[in-house]
Amino acid sequence: MFNEPRYCCAILMDSRGRYVFERRPRDEADAPGMLTCFGGGREGREDAESCLRRELKEELGFEAGELERVFTLRTPRGEAWFFRLACGATGPEEGTVRALEAGFEVVWVESGSELMKEVGAWHRAVLDGIRRGDREATVE
């Protein structure tokens, strides 16, 4: 686990191609009121995929299938690995899950929607990088 990241996040999309984000409470320290990908920090000695599976279960009640690492984001607080579901699998459909943490909300967003402006800066950097064909980025 020498090279494991501090954070792990999932880029989830439903069968209609909409992103599945969480809206963070306005009183959160990180990205208050913003849309972000689901995920979080590793605990103990867990590996990146185990962390992400745990976070998705805790935050969304969603059981992820096979995961594919697609992006590395280096931040002042540590490295974050972003994954998507592999083999063309889709994320949760609207109405099938709910946010399990108080104050959080699940939001389905089309890629061209005005709501994309509400995606937190670090997560937007990842989505923009993937759209350009990049596999990594560094943010301040």
C-alpha positions in Angstrom: 0.0 0.0 0.0 3.0 2.2 -0.3 1.6 4.0 -3.4 -2.1 4.2 -2.2 -3.7 7.6 -2.4 -5.1 9.5 0.6 -8.6 9.9 -1.1 -10.7 7.8 -3.5 -13.7 9.0 -5.5 -16.2 7.5 -8.0 -17.3 9.1 -11.2 -20.8 7.6 -11.4 -23.1 7.9 -14.4 -26.5 6.4 -14.9 -27.8 4.5 -17.9 -28.9 7.9 -19.5 -25.3 9.3 -19.2 -26.1 11.6 -16.4 -23.5 12.1 -13.6 -24.5 11.0 -10.1 -23.2 13.6 -7.7 -23.6 14.4 -4.0 -24.6 17.9 -3.0 -22.7 18.8 0.1 -24.3 20.7 3.0 -23.7 24.5 3.0 -22.0 24.2 6.4 -19.4 21.6 5.2 -15.7 22.7 5.5 -14.8 21.3 2.1 -16.8 22.4 -1.0 -19.8 23.7 0.9 -23.0 23.5 -1.1 -21.2 22.2 -4.1 -21.7 19.0 -6.2 -18.9 16.5 -5.8 -18.3 12.9 -6.7 -18.9 10.3 -4.0 -15.9 9.1 -2.1 -13.6 9.9 0.8 -10.4 9.1 2.7 -8.8 5.8 3.3 -9.0 4.4 6.8 -6.3 2.3 8.4 -4.5 0.0 5.9 -7.4 -0.4 3.4 -6.5 -0.2 -0.3 -8.0 2.4 -2.7 -10.7 0.1 -4.1 -11.8 -1.1 -0.7 -12.0 2.5 0.5 -14.2 3.5 -2.4 -16.5 0.5 -2.0 -16.9 1.3 1.7 -17.6 5.0 1.0 -20.2 4.2 -1.7 -22.0 1.8 0.7 -21.8 4.3 3.6 -22.8 7.4 1.6 -25.2 6.0 -0.9 -26.1 2.4 -0.1 -24.6 1.5 -3.5 -22.7 -1.7 -4.2 -20.1 -1.1 -6.9 -19.1 -3.7 -9.4 -15.7 -3.8 -11.0 -13.8 -0.5 -10.8 -11.4 1.1 -13.2 -9.0 3.8 -12.1 -9.2 6.7 -14.6 -7.6 9.7 -13.1 -5.1 10.9 -10.5 -5.5 14.3 -8.9 -2.7 15.8 -6.8 -3.9 18.4 -4.3 -2.3 20.2 -1.4 -4.0 17.8 0.9 -2.8 14.6 -0.8 -3.4 12.5 -3.9 -6.9 11.4 -5.0 -7.6 8.5 -7.3 -10.8 8.7 -9.3 -12.5 5.5 -10.5 -15.5 4.7 -12.7 -17.5 1.5 -13.0 -15.8 -0.9 -15.5 -17.3 -2.9 -18.4 -19.9 -0.4 -19.3 -21.7 -0.8 -15.9 -23.8 2.1 -14.8 -24.3 3.8 -11.5 -27.5 4.1 -9.6 -30.7 5.2 -11.4 -32.7 8.1 -10.2 -35.0 7.1 -7.4 -33.1 3.9 -6.5 -30.8 5.4 -3.9 -30.7 8.3 -1.4 -27.9 10.0 0.5 -27.4 8.2 3.8 -25.5 11.0 5.5 -27.6 13.8 7.1 -27.6 17.0 5.0 -26.3 15.4 1.9 -28.4 15.0 -1.3 -28.0 12.8 -4.4 -28.3 14.8 -7.7 -28.4 13.4 -11.3 -26.9 16.0 -13.7 -26.7 16.0 -17.5 -23.2 16.9 -18.8 -24.4 20.1 -20.6 -26.6 21.2 -17.8 -26.2 24.6 -15.9 -25.8 22.5 -12.8 -22.4 21.4 -14.0 -21.3 24.9 -12.9 -22.0 23.8 -9.3 -19.4 21.0 -9.4 -16.6 21.7 -6.9 -13.3 23.0 -8.4 -11.2 19.9 -7.8 -13.9 17.5 -9.2 -14.4 19.8 -12.2 -10.7 19.7 -12.9 -10.9 15.9 -13.0 -14.0 15.9 -15.3 -12.4 18.5 -17.6 -9.1 16.5 -17.7 -10.9 13.3 -18.6 -12.8 15.1 -21.4 -9.4 16.3 -22.8 -8.0 12.8 -22.6 -5.7 13.5 -19.6 -5.1 10.9 -16.9 -3.8 13.2 -14.2 -3.7 16.8 -13.0 -2.4 19.0 -10.1 -4.5 21.6 -8.4 -3.7 24.3 -5.9 
